[in-house]
């Protein structure tokens, strides 16, 4: 076992990482491309936030209607679930940059 362990240790110590110092950068493709990508991603993000906000408002309206007007406990539970799901989706979309940044930090730091 010691020969295998020594070999594994030697292999790990002898192999160098060819990507040391390499970081992802959109500037390689030019400033115009980088600007377009940022605009497109920002627009998509805004559309997702708008759709999530609309879903939250619709869910809240359905929940209120079901509980106050129709007095339907089953409808109120279903619309409450829809509201909660939409609220979680909105929170995740709003925090997307923090979530992605944290994932990249964990992967790079570990």
PEJO-V657991 format. One line per field, one symbol per residue. ss: DSSP state (h for helix, s for strand, l for the rest). phi: phi as a letter, one per 40 degrees, with the letter a starting at -180 (. if undefined). A space follows every 10 residues. Layout:
ss: ???
phi: ???
This chain:
ss: lhhhhhhhhh hhhhllllll lllllhhhhl hhhhhhhhhh hhhhhhhhhh hhhhhhhhhh hhhhhhhhhl llhhhhhhhh hhhhhhhhhh hhhhlhhhhh hhhhhhhhhl
phi: .ccccccccc cccccbccbc gcbcacccch cccccccccc cccccccccc cccccccccc cccccccccc fccccccccc cccccccccc cccccdcccc cccccccccc
